[in-house]
């Protein structure tokens, strides 16, 4: 089942952890952890936000999204990584982490048309 972790607990999570983060009970969109970064007095992580379209640039992404909305064409979800750092002002107080049982349940519920 899903769980709420503190920053210190989250720093121990492995690559592939699916989570949202933020202030108390106000979480980000779904992210997939690539790597935790720990420095002297700061920390952060690299993560993928798959709720975007794969592209080489912002312009290409917008063009693809426009095309998808008009024609129904499909493109892959994003796999690129973004860096989130505590010194950039991101609130990293709590982490909502999904576990395997959550993914199994979600997979069983999802019915996409292709």
C-alpha positions as CSV (number, residue, x, y, z in Angstrom):
1,X,0.0,0.0,0.0
2,X,1.0,3.6,-0.4
3,X,2.9,5.3,2.4
4,X,3.9,8.8,3.4
5,X,7.7,9.3,4.0
6,X,9.7,12.1,5.5
7,X,12.6,13.5,3.5
8,X,15.1,11.3,5.5
9,X,13.1,8.2,4.7
10,X,12.7,9.1,1.1
11,X,16.5,9.5,0.6
12,X,16.8,5.8,1.2
13,X,14.4,4.9,-1.7
14,X,15.7,3.0,-4.7
15,X,15.7,4.0,-8.4
16,X,12.2,3.4,-9.8
17,X,10.3,4.5,-6.8
18,X,7.0,6.2,-7.9
19,X,6.1,9.2,-5.8
20,X,4.8,12.7,-5.4
21,X,6.3,15.3,-3.0
22,X,5.5,18.6,-1.4
23,X,4.2,20.2,1.7
24,X,1.8,18.6,4.1
25,X,-0.8,16.8,2.0
26,X,-0.2,18.8,-1.1
27,X,1.8,16.6,-3.4
28,X,3.3,17.1,-6.9
29,X,2.3,15.1,-10.0
30,X,3.5,11.5,-10.3
31,X,7.3,11.2,-10.6
32,X,9.7,8.2,-11.0
33,X,12.9,8.4,-9.0
34,X,16.2,8.1,-10.9
35,X,18.7,9.1,-8.3
36,X,18.9,10.9,-4.9
37,X,21.5,13.7,-4.7
38,X,23.0,14.6,-1.3
39,X,25.4,17.4,-0.9
40,X,26.8,19.5,1.9
41,X,23.8,21.3,3.3
42,X,21.5,20.5,0.4
43,X,19.8,17.6,-1.3
44,X,17.6,16.7,-4.1
45,X,16.9,14.1,-6.8
46,X,16.7,13.4,-10.5
47,X,13.2,12.2,-11.6
48,X,11.1,11.5,-14.6
49,X,7.6,13.1,-15.0
50,X,6.0,10.8,-17.5
51,X,2.9,13.0,-17.8
52,X,4.3,14.8,-20.8
53,X,5.1,13.7,-24.4
54,X,8.6,12.6,-25.4
55,X,10.3,15.2,-27.6
56,X,13.6,16.8,-28.4
57,X,12.5,20.4,-27.5
58,X,9.6,22.3,-25.9
59,X,8.5,23.4,-29.4
60,X,8.4,19.8,-30.6
61,X,6.4,18.8,-27.5
62,X,3.8,21.5,-28.1
63,X,3.5,20.5,-31.8
64,X,3.1,16.9,-30.9
65,X,0.5,17.6,-28.2
66,X,-1.4,19.8,-30.7
67,X,-1.3,17.0,-33.3
68,X,-2.4,14.4,-30.7
69,X,-5.4,16.5,-29.7
70,X,-6.5,17.0,-33.3
71,X,-5.7,13.7,-35.0
72,X,-5.6,11.3,-32.1
73,X,-2.1,10.2,-33.0
74,X,0.0,8.7,-30.2
75,X,3.5,9.5,-29.1
76,X,5.5,8.0,-26.2
77,X,5.3,9.4,-22.8
78,X,8.3,11.4,-21.6
79,X,11.4,9.6,-20.3
80,X,13.6,12.6,-19.8
81,X,14.8,13.5,-16.3
82,X,14.6,16.8,-14.3
83,X,16.6,17.8,-11.3
84,X,14.7,18.9,-8.2
85,X,16.9,20.6,-5.5
86,X,16.2,21.8,-2.0
87,X,18.1,25.1,-2.7
88,X,15.7,25.9,-5.6
89,X,12.8,26.3,-3.1
90,X,11.0,23.0,-3.8
91,X,9.1,21.9,-0.7
92,X,10.4,18.5,0.1
93,X,8.7,17.9,3.5
94,X,6.6,14.8,2.7
95,X,6.7,12.1,0.0
96,X,3.7,10.1,-1.1
97,X,5.2,6.8,-2.3
98,X,3.3,4.1,-4.3
99,X,4.3,0.5,-3.7
100,X,4.0,-2.6,-5.9
101,X,0.5,-3.5,-4.6
102,X,-0.7,0.0,-5.7
103,X,0.7,-0.5,-9.2
104,X,-0.9,-4.0,-9.4
105,X,-4.3,-2.5,-8.4
106,X,-3.9,0.5,-10.8
107,X,-2.9,-1.8,-13.7
108,X,-5.9,-4.0,-13.1
109,X,-8.2,-0.9,-13.1
110,X,-6.8,0.8,-16.2
111,X,-8.6,0.2,-19.5
112,X,-7.0,2.2,-22.3
113,X,-8.2,2.2,-25.8
114,X,-5.7,2.1,-28.6
